[in-house]
Amino acid sequence: MVSRSRVAQRAGFGVVARVAHWAQRFSVPRMPHVLHPDTAFEQIMAKLPSGDEVILVKTPEKSGGTVHAYRNSCPHVGVGLDYGNGRCLIAPDLLQCALHGAVFEVGTGLCIDGPCTGRALERVAIAVVDGRVELASS
């Protein structure tokens, strides 16, 4: 005896076929991943969908107020830049690794002093949309 689902699959109406059919007919908008609901901060930590931490840091308003995002991982040994308190901004335009003192430019992520001079933090693509900080759509 052949089950109903077997008959449906043979007829081309299996689950995969139905999903593909509806996906072609309707485009479902992708929901953005909001990292922070606003830009009223100097520096904060946020979480990626993978669970990894991201440093969100905003340049001062007089310098444009641009928000930058970097994976919270020092290129020297891979530890987070903060002491666990979520803070690593030491000046309006500088981040510092708490472990070995590496200093990074906010605008570029480039290490300008310390054991990883010349290397950079890994940038995370973001967009500010309607005042919210979101992961950039790929």
Order of alpha helices (4+ residues) and beta strands (2+ residues): alpha-alpha-beta-beta-beta-beta-beta-beta-beta-beta-beta-beta
